[in-house]
Amino acid sequence: GVGPVALELVPHLVLELASVSARGAGLLTPRSAASLWVALAPGVELRAFFFEHVGLFVRAELEIALLRSPFAISGYSSPAFLASPVGLSSLVGMLLRTN
């Protein structure tokens, strides 16, 4: 059966690097582009082990953008897209632990 649940609270700090891709639609000459996105993400993960080697986790991170390049359309003064300077990321999953 299931014994006592072991809980772990794990803080972490992540440097995120991403490439954001886009393709124009409805333009006379649609083009594709990619933009670099960099963020620092402090967060916390709660782990619950219901069995010795099997558990679940819930993770939350506050993403603070350090670099967020805009997508622009030639001939227009404002960007077509600009990522938010701050975001929240969350994830729920299963853990398999080996000793």
C-alpha positions as CSV (number, residue, x, y, z in Angstrom):
1,G,0.0,0.0,0.0
2,V,0.9,3.6,0.1
3,G,2.9,4.7,3.1
4,P,3.4,8.2,4.4
5,V,3.9,10.8,1.7
6,A,7.4,12.4,1.5
7,L,7.3,16.1,0.5
8,E,10.2,18.1,-0.9
9,L,10.2,21.8,-1.6
10,V,13.0,22.7,-4.1
11,P,13.9,26.3,-5.1
12,H,15.7,26.8,-8.4
13,L,16.9,29.5,-10.8
14,V,16.9,28.9,-14.5
15,L,18.4,30.8,-17.5
16,E,16.0,30.3,-20.4
17,L,17.0,30.7,-24.0
18,A,14.4,30.3,-26.7
19,S,13.9,31.0,-30.4
20,V,10.5,32.5,-31.3
21,S,9.5,31.8,-34.9
22,A,6.8,33.4,-37.0
23,R,5.5,33.5,-40.6
24,G,3.6,36.3,-42.0
25,A,0.1,35.6,-43.5
26,G,-2.0,37.7,-45.7
27,L,0.9,39.9,-46.8
28,L,1.9,40.4,-50.4
29,T,5.2,38.6,-49.8
30,P,5.0,36.4,-46.7
31,R,8.3,35.8,-44.9
32,S,9.5,33.8,-42.0
33,A,11.6,35.1,-39.1
34,A,13.0,34.0,-35.8
35,S,13.8,36.1,-32.7
36,L,16.0,35.3,-29.7
37,W,14.3,35.4,-26.3
38,V,16.3,35.2,-23.0
39,A,14.8,35.1,-19.5
40,L,15.9,34.6,-15.9
41,A,13.3,32.4,-14.1
42,P,13.4,31.9,-10.3
43,G,11.0,29.3,-9.2
44,V,10.0,26.5,-6.8
45,E,9.0,22.9,-7.2
46,L,6.9,20.9,-4.8
47,R,7.5,17.1,-5.0
48,A,5.3,14.5,-3.4
49,F,6.5,10.9,-3.3
50,F,3.7,8.4,-2.7
51,F,6.0,5.4,-3.3
52,E,9.7,5.1,-2.7
53,H,10.6,5.9,-6.4
54,V,7.4,7.4,-7.8
55,G,6.0,10.8,-7.2
56,L,4.3,13.9,-8.6
57,F,5.6,17.4,-8.9
58,V,4.2,20.9,-9.4
59,R,6.6,23.6,-10.6
60,A,6.1,27.4,-10.9
61,E,8.5,29.9,-12.3
62,L,8.4,33.7,-12.6
63,E,10.0,34.4,-16.0
64,I,11.7,37.8,-16.3
65,A,12.7,38.6,-19.8
66,L,16.3,39.9,-20.3
67,L,16.1,40.0,-24.1
68,R,12.8,40.1,-26.1
69,S,13.3,41.0,-29.7
70,P,10.2,42.3,-31.5
71,F,8.7,41.1,-34.8
72,A,8.2,44.0,-37.2
73,I,6.6,44.5,-40.6
74,S,8.4,46.7,-43.1
75,G,6.6,50.0,-43.5
76,Y,4.9,50.0,-40.1
77,S,6.1,52.0,-37.2
78,S,5.0,49.6,-34.4
79,P,6.1,46.0,-33.9
80,A,3.7,43.2,-34.9
81,F,4.6,41.2,-31.8
82,L,6.6,41.9,-28.6
83,A,6.7,39.3,-25.8
84,S,5.6,40.4,-22.3
85,P,8.5,41.5,-20.0
86,V,7.3,39.2,-17.2
87,G,5.4,35.9,-17.3
88,L,4.5,32.9,-15.2
89,S,5.2,29.3,-16.2
90,S,3.8,26.2,-14.5
91,L,4.1,22.5,-15.0
92,V,2.7,19.3,-13.4
93,G,4.3,16.0,-13.9
94,M,5.5,12.6,-12.7
95,L,8.9,11.8,-11.2
96,L,10.7,8.5,-11.3
97,R,13.6,8.5,-8.8
98,T,16.6,6.2,-9.0
99,N,19.0,5.6,-6.1
